[in-house]
Amino acid sequence: MVQDGGRGLVDPTALAACFAPSPANPGYGLTWWLLCPGLVPPGPRAGIDADAFARLGGLKVRMAAGAGNQRLYLIPDRELVVVRQADGILQALRGRGPAWSDVDFLTRLPGMA
């Protein structure tokens, strides 16, 4: 439903607010990360790279990020929805998990490099 622009919602235009850049961070909407120019990542261990947009060739990626580097990626230009589930969430929250990079993960998907 989100990937489809809110089709089926009573007011599909309300969904657009989720993907409007916030004044404080152009790379963050309403609970969604927007891999775009001006992105201010949340922290060094979050795996969200300020240069991600350029490294993905300008591809539009919308992302929900969860604990332990769980991810939900929406990539409208490729008609992709990608879910990454994680284990070791408690270790990651304590800063003991492995390093994570969204761009490294995304560029390994077929057709994304």
Buried (B, 14 or more C-beta within 10 A) or exposed (E): EBEEBBEEEEEEEEBEEBBEBEEEBBBBBEEBBBBBEEBEBEEEBEBBBEEBBEBBEEBBBBBBBEEBBBBBBBBBEBEBEBEBEBEEBEEBEEEEBEEBBBBEBBEEEEEBE
